[in-house]
Amino acid sequence: MQMVDLSHRMSVHTPGWVGYAGNKMYYAQNLQTISIVAQRIDTALHVGTHIDGALHATDGRDGDMASYPLEFLVNKGVIVDISDKVGDWDIITPDMITAAPAKVEKGDILILHTGYHRYYEGCPQQDLVRYFCMHPGGKLPLLEWMLDMQIKWFGIDCGSGDHPMNTTIRFMRRDLRKQFEETVGMVVEEFFPSYEYTHKLSGRKVKNNVFPFHNYAFQEGLIHAENVGGDIDKVLNTRALIGAFPWKYEGLESCPCRIIAFYDCGKAEVEAFRGTAAR
């Protein structure tokens, strides 16, 4: 079996998403005191390579990190390269994905490679404004295609599963919003019109204008991982067993995690080992 790490390293320099704090790490005790080193970390959960649970963007207590079974987090999947089709603020379409050499199958875990991981912290082309605020992303047709394909979860080598101008970045970085509007030739609200869906728990008709890949997708069970990277360039357009490994922590809405692609695993199906303890 071969393993390829699709995760970025974390450190005190790892940036949080726009408006989120980064990491703090400090020593609780040192080797010279009582012969044991102990450290503490203070971190946002949306720092580094991480997976968002449904609890991050939906009502109710379901969808925390402890609720996702291993056969959901680890399953068959594909790493699709669309880096030659997208640039700053471009829209990712289903056609870009289906045109790739590696076929996407129903029920897959889907990892999208845009190439923007090269602008991440510590990389030779580091450009955090470009990485977090100018990366490509999808619109509703992509979301609906993923739901149609029953994608278990998807990952992307960008700062968000949503297009940055379809998030609150449009309000926080009005200078970039202006640049975007000049680039596309229309105001952002026209380019990303409001969308509607039915609230699963209350039946309320929801009308929103940001975060469709969070608010709408998450309540449909389609969650995602952000800041994918690591050695992703080595495995483009390949099928693999793909796994995300967050903490099994009750009540946690999201979590930094290791994302691994496994190769040469044989043809066995991934399923729960029946009869084991639930906890």
N, C-alpha and C positions, 0 to 999 in steps of 0.2 A: 504494500500500500504506500502511495506517495501522498504527502500533505503539502499544500501551498497556503501560506498565510495571507489573507486578504485584509489584514488589519494594520492600522498605523500604530507606531509606538506612542506611548503616553509619557508625559513628563510635566514639570511645572510650567513649561513653555507651551503646552497644548492649549490652543484657543477654544473658548466656548463659542456657541452660535451667537449671532449678532444680538447683543444685549445681555448675554449670559456671562457669568464669571468663569474664569479658568480654574486651574487647580492650585491648591496649597498643600505642601507636604512638609512635615516637620517631625523632629525627634521627640518622642515621649520619654524615652530614656536611652542611655548610651552604654556602650560596651564597658567603658571604664568605671561605671557606677556599680552595677550589680551583674556584670558579665552577660547581659542580654541587651540586644538592640531592639527597640520597638518604635514604630513610626505611626503617624496618623495622617490621613488624607482628608481634605475638605474639597469636594468637587461637585459641580453640577452633573446631572446624569446625562446631559447632552453634550458631552465633551469627548473628543476622539472618536474612534469607531464605536458606534453604539446602535442598539436597536430600540425603537419606540414601541411600547405596548399600547393597546387600545385605550387604556386608562389615561394616557397622555392627552387625548383629544376627544374623549366621549364621556357621557354621563354613566354613572353606575360604578360598581366596584369590580366588575369583570375586566379582564385584560391587563392584570398586573403581571410582573415577571414570573411569579411562582405559578401562574395559571397555564402557561404554555407548555404542553407536553413535548418531550424530546422528539417524537415523530413529526411534530410540526416544525420545530426549530432545525431539525436535521432531516434532509430529504433530497430527492433527486432534483437537479437543477442545471442551470446553464449560465455561463458568463458571456454576455453579448457585447461586442465592440461596436459602438456607434461613433467613435471619436472622429472619424473622417467625415461625418455628416453634421456635426454640431460645433458651434462656437459660442461666443458671448451672447447670452440671452436667447439663444435659439430654442425652438420648440421641438421636443422629442415626440415623434409620431409612431404609431404602431407599425407603419410600413418600414421605418428605419430598422426596427427590431426584427421583423419577419424576413427582411432582405438579407440578414446576416447568414453566414455559412452554417452556424450552429442552430439547429431547429429548437424552437420553444414548444414544449409539450404541455398539455393541460395538467394542472396541479403542480407545476414546477415552482421551485425557488428561482427567481430571476435576478441576476446581478447585472447592472448596466454600467458599462465602462465608457465614460465620456472623455476621458483623458484629463479631467480637471484635478485629479489627485496630484498632478505634478506641481500645482500651485499651493499645495498644503504646507503647513508649518514644517520647516526643516528640510524641505525638498529644494533641489538646485534652482528651480524657477519660482520659489515661494512668492506669492502675491495674494495675501489674505483677503483683500477687497475683491479681487477678481474671483477668488475661490468661493467666498460666501455670498457675494452680492451680485455676481454677473454670470453664474453658471447656467447651463441649459436646464430645461425642465418641461414637464408635460402639461397638457390641458385636459379637459374632461374626456375627449375621445380616447386618450391613452389610459385614463383611469377605468373607463368602461370596458376597454379591451382587456385590461388586466383582470377585471371582475369576470368577464366572459370566459377567459382562459383559466379561471379558478387559481390564479397565482397564489401560492401559499403566503409568501412575503417577498418583497423585492428589496434589493440594496442598490445604492448608487454611490459613485466616487465623488460626491459633491456635498455641500454643506446642508442640503435639505432635500427631502423627497418632493417638495413643491418647488416650482419655479420661484426664484427670489422675489420677483416683482408680483407674485401672487401670494406673498406673505406680508407680514408687518414691516418688512424692510422698506417697502414702498413709502411708509410713513416716517421711518427713522432716518432714511438716507434720501432726502428729497432732491439732493444734487444728482444722485444716480438715477432717481426716478425721471428727472428732466432729461438726462442723457438717453434713457431708455425710450421715452416718448418721442424724442427727436429721431431715434434710430428706426422705430417702427411706424412713425408717422401718425400716431393717434394717442389719445390719453390712455393711461393704464387701465382705467375702468372699462373702456371700450375693448381693449385688447383682451382683457380678462373679465368678461361680463359676470354678473352675479349668477349663482347656480342655486338650485333648489333640491331638497331631499326631505324625506319624512323621518322625523326623530323616532328611533326604534322603540323607545320606552314609552313616550307620552303620545305619540301619533301627531305631534305638532309639525306643521309645514315649516321647514327651516329655509330661510333665504340668506345666503352668505356671499361674501365677495373676496375672501382669502382662504388659504389652507384647504383646498378640496382634497388633497392627498393625505390630509390629517383628519379634519372633521367629518367629511363624507366617507372617505375610504375606510377609516378605522372602524366606524360603526358597522360596516359591511364585512369586517374581519380581515381586510387587506392592510397589514401593517408594513413597515419598512425599516431598513437599516441605513444610516447615513455615515458619511466619512469613510467609506470603504476604500481600501488602498493596498498597502503592503506590496506583495509580489503579483498583483493582478495583471500586470503587463505580460507575465510569462504564460498566462493560461487563457488568453483571449479566444473567444469563439469555440469554447470547449464545453462539453457536458461533464458533470461531476456529481458526486455526493457533496452537498454543501451544508454546512452547519454553523449556527450562531450559538454562542455559549455565554449568556448573561447569568447573573446571580439568580438563584432560586429564592427570591426575596419577596415575601408577601407584602402587598400594598405598594410596591415599587412601580412607578409608571413607565420608566425607561431605564436602560442600564448600559454602561460601557461593556463591550464584549469582544471576544475573539471570534472572527469569522474565518472558517477554514474550508478549503476545497479539497476533497479526498478523491484520489484516483486509484485505479487498479483495485477496486473493492469487490469485483465480481458482480453478479446480477441479482443478488438477493434483494428483496423488497425491504424497505424500512418500515417497521411497525413496532408497536409497543410490545414489550416482553410480558405476556399475560400472566397474571397470578402474582406479580410483584406488589409490594406495598405502594399505596398511592402517594405516600409522603416520604 
